[in-house]
Amino acid sequence: MKLERKIILVLCVSIFGTAVAQTSKLKKVLKVKEIEYSGNADLEKVSELLEVNSELQSIDVLNWDAYQYSPEVKFRIAHNNNQIWLKYYVKEKSIRAVVAETNGSVHMDSCVEFFFDPLGDGSYYNFEFNCIGVTHLAYGAGRGERDFVAPEVIDSEIQISSTLGEKTFEEKTGDYSWEMTIVIPATSLTHNKDIQLKGLKSNANFYKCGDKSAEEHYLSWNSIATKRPDFHRPEFFGSIIFE
């Protein structure tokens, strides 16, 4: 009996250890550098500062066998003056920018996304941007519990510049490259109004999708262990630390 108990104990420890190792492997850690700049940086300056002062990251995880198309997607991230600075770089076979309405279904277009759980408590903001900068933004604890941020807050506070311009267009096929620079002030985090980014330890994931593109695709920065495409899974966010 004692031998059997020992064997069972060893097996349990082994299984637990494997599960912990797999979970750790799923969770990336990204340190978000603070860029010191005393002036009022416009989007062109933000882009320039990101290029010089931040490291390039990749959104390249293909989580689902049914969707194997993989555009080349990279990003840079930093913070300054309680703002998040982001820049995406995309190379893909087609581009689509049909949605023009703030908080519309931009994920149907050529879309990049930043899901941000500032307090690490499972409630997160889903920042979604189509390739001409139309924004969808909501907050909540899951897919079915979203509270939309008011369009006037989004349009007045979040700054975006895309190399594809601002006008909508139907899908174009070919080889396309585009870049997008984004400034997200902490004041747009309407459910965390007094938050300070400096020193914050939080969770996030970064995505590229195109639900109605010629080659439907779903890529992530941090791995997602679900059977079907689902970005609204904060348990699979990576760690981001604002220095």
Long-range contacts (C-beta under 8 A, 24 or more apart in sequence): 25-223, 26-222, 26-223, 26-225, 26-236, 27-222, 27-237, 27-238, 27-239, 28-221, 28-222, 28-238, 28-239, 29-238, 29-239, 29-240, 29-241, 30-57, 30-77, 30-204, 30-238, 30-239, 30-240, 30-241, 31-240, 31-241, 31-243, 32-77, 32-78, 32-79, 32-84, 32-197, 32-240, 32-241, 32-242, 32-243, 33-78, 33-79, 33-243, 34-78, 34-79, 34-80, 34-198, 34-242, 34-243, 35-78, 35-79, 35-80, 35-85, 36-80, 37-80, 37-81, 41-80, 41-183, 43-159, 43-160, 43-161, 43-181, 43-183, 44-161, 46-85, 46-87, 46-181, 46-183, 47-87, 47-161, 47-179, 47-181, 49-78, 49-80, 49-85, 50-76, 50-77, 50-78, 50-85, 50-87, 50-181, 51-76, 51-87, 53-78, 54-78, 56-89, 57-206, 57-221, 58-221, 59-112, 59-206, 59-207, 59-208, 59-219, 59-220, 59-221, 60-219, 61-219, 61-220, 61-221, 61-222, 61-223, 61-224, 62-219, 63-218, 63-220, 63-223, 63-224, 63-225, 63-226, 63-229, 64-218, 64-227, 64-228, 64-229, 67-216, 67-217, 67-218, 67-229, 69-93, 69-215, 69-216, 69-217, 70-217, 70-219, 71-208, 71-217, 71-219, 73-112, 73-208, 73-219, 75-112, 75-206, 75-221, 77-240, 79-197, 79-198, 79-242, 82-185, 82-186, 82-187, 82-196, 82-197, 82-198, 83-183, 83-184, 83-185, 83-186, 83-197, 84-116, 84-182, 84-183, 84-184, 84-185, 84-186, 84-197, 85-181, 85-182, 85-183, 85-184, 86-114, 86-180, 86-181, 86-182, 86-183, 86-184, 87-179, 87-180, 87-181, 87-182, 88-112, 88-129, 88-179, 88-180, 88-182, 89-177, 89-179, 90-131, 90-176, 90-177, 90-178, 90-179, 90-180, 90-208, 91-175, 91-176, 91-177, 92-176, 92-210, 92-213, 93-173, 93-174, 93-175, 93-176, 93-214, 93-215, 94-171, 94-172, 94-173, 94-174, 94-176, 94-210, 94-213, 94-214, 94-215, 95-131, 95-164, 95-169, 95-171, 95-172, 95-176, 95-178, 96-130, 96-131, 96-169, 96-170, 96-171, 96-172, 96-210, 96-212, 96-213, 97-130, 97-131, 97-132, 97-134, 97-164, 97-167, 97-168, 97-169, 98-168, 98-169, 98-170, 98-171, 98-212, 99-130, 99-134, 99-168, 100-134, 100-168, 101-134, 102-134, 102-135, 102-136, 102-151, 102-154, 102-155, 103-135, 103-136, 103-137, 103-138, 103-148, 103-149, 103-151, 103-154, 104-134, 104-136, 105-136, 106-130, 106-134, 106-135, 106-136, 107-136, 107-209, 107-210, 107-211, 108-210, 108-211, 108-212, 109-134, 109-210, 109-212, 109-213, 110-178, 110-210, 110-213, 111-207, 111-208, 111-209, 111-210, 112-180, 112-206, 112-207, 112-208, 113-206, 113-207, 113-208, 113-209, 113-231, 114-184, 114-204, 114-205, 114-206, 114-207, 115-204, 115-205, 115-206, 115-207, 115-231, 115-232, 115-234, 115-237, 116-189, 116-202, 116-203, 116-204, 117-202, 117-203, 117-204, 117-234, 117-237, 118-189, 118-192, 118-195, 118-200, 118-202, 119-192, 119-202, 120-201, 120-202, 120-203, 122-234, 122-235, 123-191, 123-234, 124-203, 124-204, 124-234, 124-237, 125-149, 125-189, 125-191, 126-231, 126-232, 127-182, 127-184, 129-160, 129-180, 129-182, 131-162, 131-164, 131-178, 131-180, 132-162, 132-164, 132-165, 132-166, 132-167, 132-168, 132-169, 133-160, 133-161, 133-162, 133-166, 133-180, 133-182, 135-160, 137-188, 139-190, 139-191, 141-234, 142-232, 142-234, 143-230, 143-232, 147-191, 149-188, 149-190, 150-190, 153-188, 153-190, 154-188, 157-185, 157-187, 157-188, 158-182, 158-183, 158-184, 158-185, 158-188, 159-183, 171-212, 171-213, 171-214, 173-214, 197-242, 198-242, 198-243, 199-242, 199-243, 200-241, 200-242, 201-239, 201-241, 201-242, 202-239, 202-240, 202-241, 202-242, 203-234, 203-237, 203-238, 203-239, 203-240, 204-237, 204-238, 204-240, 205-231, 205-236, 205-237, 205-238, 207-231
